[in-house]
């Protein structure tokens, strides 16, 4: 029979803040490492498959199973962790949070695109594949394929950057350090996108902050997933570039013609100073919301 652990045992995670922080950082690091290894493994396995249309689709369909398997491993081997504790739920309430997020993301995107169009910094272009203006169309899916891949991409990125890893880092440090730190990585990972600029990378990092604080205030991962998808899909549906990627979904497209700092240039509205002004305002509104109390405990609590 094993002896009981003394109440003041310095190795007890529950009573030793330093050990708890080190344990959480270790878990977050292991989660990120496992996800990246699985991601590259899936890319290797799926490359060359006839149903994988291009590099964008390959990246998305490879990341999705990688991040789900990584979460499953850490949920199974952590008795105190569950899918609900991470903030994922397919309950009616979860679906309402997802829908509200989609509508919110679409509203933000339409506001930015609408102002740019009103000011004449983007114009209607009848360009057709394989180019729109001077920009190459990398993918021309149907509406259903676009919805599935964009939703899969938004969900996978949120699980990777706002899921188990971020929530463990919040436990190890605090919400501001963890969210800003991971958001900077989120922004830098878009540096290789076509037309990437300093403003675009900063704005992408700001979006990461928005999604992170939205997770804390809504206490649900469904809401940032919805906002992420709503923003992405609305940009594609209106015909502007999405993080430098030109995805052709409609015949009429919008092309940047104004000053690149304000129109976003080839990177799209995500590289616009208008977005730089809009996202902090949205973050401020989110931070003014009182966090929900009538939910189960979350991993970062």
N, C-alpha and C positions, 0 to 999 in steps of 0.2 A: 504494500500500500504506500503510495507516494505521500510525503509530508505536505501539509497545507502551506500555501504561500503566505509568508508573514504579511500583515496589513501594510507595513512600511517598507516592503521589498522594493529597492530602487529599480529593479528590472520590470516591475509591474507597470504595463502601459497605462492603466487607468489612473495611477497615482503619480506617474513620473512624466511631466510635460515634455522634457527633453527627449525621452525615449519615444513618446507618442509622436513628436514632430519628426524624429529620424525615421520611425517606422512608416509614417505617412509619405515622406519624401521618397523612401525606398520603394514603397508600393507604387507611387506615381511613376517613378523612373522605370520600374519593371514593366508596368503597364504600357508605357510609351515604347519601350524596347520591343516587347512582344508584338505590339500592333505593327510596328514598322517591319519587323522580320516577316510576319504573316502577310503584310501588304506586298512586299517584294516577292514573296513566294507565290502569291496569287497572280501577280503580274506575269511572272515566269510561266506559270501553268496555263494562263489564259491567252497569252500572246500568240497570235497566229490563228486563233479560232475564227471561223467564218462569221459568226454572229456578233463579234466584237467589231464595231464599225470603224472606230478610230481611237487615237490615244486618249481622248477625253473619256469616252465610254469605258475603255480599258481601265483607266485610273479609278473611275467611280465604282465599277462592278468588282474591282479588286479590293478597294478599301472597305466596302460595306461588309463582306464576310469577315475580313481581318479584324475590324473593330468590334464586331458582334462576338466573335470567338474570344477575343481578348477580354471583353467584359464578362462573358460567360465563365471563363476560367477564374477570374477574380471574384465573381459572385459565388461560385461553387466553393472556393477555398477560403472564403471569409464568412464565417457564420453570422456576423453582424451586418452583412451587406446583402441587399436584395435589389431587384429591378425597381421596386417602388421607392427604395431609399435613394436611388440615383435620380429619381424623378420621372421615370418612364411609366406610362399607364395607357392602356387601351380602353379604359372605362369611359362611360359617357362624359364624365368630367374632363378626362384627358383629351377626348376628341373635341370638346368645347374649347379647351385651352389651345389645342392645335389650330382649330378654325379661327379663333380670335387672333392668334399669331399670324396666320396667313393673311388675314384681312389687314392687320396692322402693317406688315411688311409691304403689301401691295400699295397701301395708302402712302407710305413713305416714298416708295419708288415713283408712284404717279405724281406726287407733289414735286419731287426733284425734276423729273422729266418734263412735267408740265411747265415749270418755271423756265427751264432751259429752252423749251420750244417757244414759249411766249416771248422771251428775250431774243429769239432768232439765233441762238447758239447751236441749235440742232435743226436740221431741215429734213423734209420728206425726200427720200431717195427711192427711185424705182429700180435700183440696181438688182440684179438677179445673180444666182449662183453661177460660177464659183467665186465671184467677188461682189462686194457691195462698196461702191466707190473705189477706194484703193485698198480695201481690206479683204483678205481672203475669208470665205465662209468655210469653217472647219467642219460643219455638220448641218444637215438640213433634214431633221426628223419630222415625223408627224406629231400632232398634238399629244397623242397618248404616250408615245415614246419619250417626248420631251418632258411630260409630267413625271413619268416614272424615273427617268435618269436624274432630273433636277431634284426631285424629292429624295431619291436615294443619296445623291451627293450632299444635299443639305443635312440630312439625318446623320450620315456618316461623319461629316465634319463636326457636327455638334457633339456626337458621341465621343469623338477623338479629343476635341478641345474643351468641351464643357461637361464631359461625362466623368467617369471614375477618376481619371488623372487630376483634373482641375479640382474636383471636390476633395480629394486627399490633400492637395496642396493648400487648399483653404484651411483645412484642419491643422496643417503644419505651420502655416504662416498667418495670414489673414486674407480676407476677401479682396482687398485692394491690391496687395502684392501679387497674389495668385492670378487674379483676373488680368491685371495689366501685363504681368510677365508672360502668360500664355498667349495673350492677344498680340504682343509684339512678335512672338514666334509665328502666330497665325498670319500676321501681315507679311513677315519676311518670306514665308513659304510661297507667296505669290510674286516674288521678285522676278521669276523666270517667265511669267506670263507675257504675252505679246503686248507691247506698248506700256509696260509697267513704268511708273514714275514715282518720285518721292511722295507726292501728294496721294497717289493711288495706294501706296503701301501704308501710309499713315492712316488713310481712311479705312482701309481694310482692318487695320489694328483697332481703330475706333469701333468698327462693327463688332469685332471680337469682344470689346468692353461692353458694348450694348447687349450682346447676347449673354455675357457673363452676369451682368447686374440684373438682367431680366430673369435669369435662372434663379437668382437669390430672392428677388421680390415675388415672383410667381410661385416659387418653390416647385417648379415643374420644368422638366427638360422639353416637354411638348411645346411650350410657348416659344422659346428661342428657335426650335426646329421650324415652327410655323412661320415666324418672322423671316428667317433665313430663306426658306423656300419661297415665301410670298415675294420678297425682294427679287430673288433670282429669276423666278418665273415671269414676273411683271416686266423686267428689263428685256427678257427674251421675247415676250409676247408683243412688246411695243417696238421691237426691232432695233434696239440699241445694243452696244457691246456689253458683255458681261465679263468683267475682270479681264478685258482685252481679248475675249473670245467672241467671235461673231458666229452666232447660231441662227440660222435662217428658219423662222417658223411661219412668218407671214410675208406676203409679196411686197408690201410697203414697209420700208425700213427708215429709220431715223439716223442721219449721219451728222457727226460733229462738224461744225463750220466756224464756230466762234473761237475766242481765245482758248487755247488748250487748258490753261489753268482753271477756266470756268466751265468749259464744255466737257472737259475730261479727255478730249482727244481720242485716240484709238482705244484707250483703255475703257472708255465709257464713263457714265456718270459717277462711278466709284472713284474716279480720279479728279472730280470737280471740287473746287473750293466751296461751291454751294453745298455739297455733301459734307464737307469739313465743318460747315456752320450748322447744318441740320442735325447731324448725329449727336453732337454734344447736347443740343437742346433736348433731343429725345431721351438721352441718358439722364439728364437732369430731371425730366418729368418722371422717369422710372424710379429714380432715387427718392423722389418725394412720395412715392406710393408706400403705404405701410405694408410690410411683408405679411403674407397670409399666415394665419395661426391655426386654422382648422385643417391641418394636414398631418400625415404621419411624419415621424422624425426623418430627417434627411441625413445623408452621409456626412455632410459638412457640419451638422449641429454638434 
